[in-house]
Amino acid sequence: MAYLSDFRPLFRLLDDYETHRSRPASPSRVTPSQFTPAFDVRELNDAYYLDGELPGVDQSNIEIEFIDPQTLVIKGHTERSYQDNKNKNKNKPRWHQPTVQDDEDDSTETPAAAAATSLTTSDKAQAQSDSFHYWASERSVGEFQRTFTFPTRVDQDGVRASLKNGILSVVVPKQSAPKTKKIRIQ
């Protein structure tokens, strides 16, 4: 199994080639962001096992296909999504901004009017908090693609894939060696 690490530079070279090949020809043409998910590739006697990190990627956004008898391509896309906290907080009590009033202030504003003003101010603060800026943006989003070329023949019909807890697991069975068949001359 130590020889499997010999394939790591080959896989990286293929990924780099694919990344550079898919870049736009001119700066005016904009493409969505791209990322390369991390995969572990193991070889056992009967199959190749690929385990890739795809957190937050929906199963319907992943495509797995063979582009030739020994080359498997895994591609797809993901987008940023956030939970809607506005709907969660509808039944929770509203917090009001504290107000400061001077004792010597002879304003004619009633406490009810002051509360209404305070509520309006809090609504404005809520509206302003809905617009945001990123402090950090570290999640991988956009298009992704990985290409794996296997050194032996594989059984394309026996490939199995599953997605659980953000890990895509693909099992690619090796094709059994062709049996020699002797032909008897009559």
N, C-alpha and C positions, 0 to 999 in steps of 0.2 A: 504493500500500500504506500510505501514511501515514494514510489514513482509518481503518484498522483500530484504531488507538489510540483513536479516538473511541468504540469499542464497549466499551472496558475499564470505564468507569464503569457502563455498563449491566449488564455481567456481574457486577460487584461488588454492584450494587443487587439483582440477582436472587438472588445468593448470600445477601446479608444478609436479604432477605425470606424466603427458604427457611429460614434458620437461626432467625429469630424466629417464623415460623409453626409450626415443629416443636417449639418449647419447650413444656414441660408447663404445663397450665393452673393447677395448684396446686403449691405446694412439696412437698406430701406425696407426689405422684406422681414416682417416680424413673425417669429414663431413662438409658440408657448414655451414656457420654461421646461427644461428636461432634467431628469435626475437618473442616477444608476442605482437601483436597489442592490443591497448586499446579498450574496448567495453563498451557501456552502454546497460544494459538490463532492459527493462520496461515491466510490465505486466498490461494489461487492461482486462476488462471483456471478450473480445472476442479473444484476441491474445497476443503474446509476440512480443516485438519490440527490435531488436538488431541493434545498430548503432556503427560501428567500424571505427577506423582511419587507412586508408591504403593509405597514400599519395604516389603518384608515381607508384602505382601498376596498371598494365594494367588488364582490365577486363578478358582477355583471360588467365591470370595467377592465377585466383581464382577458387577454386572448393568448392562447397557446397553440402554436401550429408548427408543422414541419415544413421547411422551405426546400429541403432536399432529403434524401433517405437518412442522413446522419446529422442534420442540423435542425435544432429546435430553437424557436424564437418565442420568448415570453414578452408581451408588450401590453400597454394599457395606459390609463391616466387616473389621476386623483385631483381633487380640488379641496380647498380649505372649506371647512364647515364649522359653524359654531352653534351651540344650543341657544335657543331664543329665551333669554332670561326675562324678557318683558312679560311673557305669558305665565311664567312660573311664579312671578311675584304679584299677580293680580289679587290674590286672596290674602296676601300678607299686609299687615298694617303699614300705612304710609308714615314715614318719618318726616317731621317738619324741621326746617331750619330754625334755630333759636333766634329770637329778636332781642335787641337791647333797646330799652326805653329809658330816657332820663326822667327822674322824678320831677325835675323842674320844668320839663317840657310841657308847654301849654297847648299842645296840639289837640285838635278837635277830633282826631281819629278815634273811633270806637274800637274796643278790643276785637269785635267781629271783623271790622274792616282791616285791622292789622293782621288777623289770621288769614284773611283772604289774600292780602298782599304777600304774606309769607308763603302761602300755598302757590301762588303764581310764581314766585321766585323759585320755589322748589321744583315746579314743573319745568321752568326754564333750565335749571341745573340738570334735570333729568334729560331734557332734549339735547343739551350740550354734551352730556356724557355718552349719548348714543353715537356721536361722531368720535372716532378714535384714531390713534396712530400706533404703529407697532413699536414696541421697545426692543423686541427681538423677533426675528422671523427665521426659525431654524427647521421647521417641518418641511419635508420634501413634498412638493406639489408639482403638477404638470404631467407631461408625458414621460414614460419610461420604456426602455427596451433592453433586453438582454438576449444574447445569442450564444448557444452552446452547441459545439460540434464535437461529436463523440468519435473516438478512434476506432470503435468496432461497430458492426451492424447492430441496429436496434429494432425491436418489435414495436412499430408505430401503433398498431392496433391495441396493444396491451398497456399503453401509457395511462396512468392514473394521476389525478391531481385533486388536492383538497386545500381549502383555506380555513385556518382556524387560529383565532387570536392574533391576526396580523401576520401569520407565517404561511406562505404558500409552499406546500410540499408536493413535489412532482416525482413520481417513480417511473423511470424509463427502463423497461426490461431489455436485456440483451437478447438478440436473436440467436437461437441455437445454431451451432455450426452445421453447415449442410452435411448430411450423411452421405457417405460414398455408396454408390449403388453400382454393383457389378452387373454387366450385361452379358448374358450367356449367348454365345454364338451357336446357332442351330445349323 
